[in-house]
Amino acid sequence: MASPLPIEVDCATVQQKLADKADFKFIDCREASEYATCQIAGAELWPMSGLAARLAELEPHRDREVIVHCHHGGRSLRVANWLRQNGFPNARSMAGGIDQWSADIDPTVPRY
């Protein structure tokens, strides 16, 4: 059996995966008000507060890489760990969150 992917992935790797149209599910676990402020193209809003209720919707992605991001990386790390505990072995957190993305990848993304 292959070793699990590291729980965290850096912004540059996520950017490359998006550019390569890699096969992964990209989730923004911030709240709707934060998403309204700024977002990363390709990420779907699945607020952490409602994720447990939507777990069945993720079922088709159980064997895919699922990358989660938030504001700074704390919530997404909790979500990635929770997803792993619930049978999603390839769940990962984007280290530094959208704030790091703005600093390193796309300065047009507003910081807050």
Secondary structure, 3 states (H helix, E strand, C coil): CCCCCCCEECHHHHHHHHHCCCCEEEEECCCHHHHHHCCCCCCEECCHHHCHHHHHHHHHHCCCEEEEECCCCHHHHHHHHHHHHCCCCCEEEECCHHHHHHHHCCCCCCCC
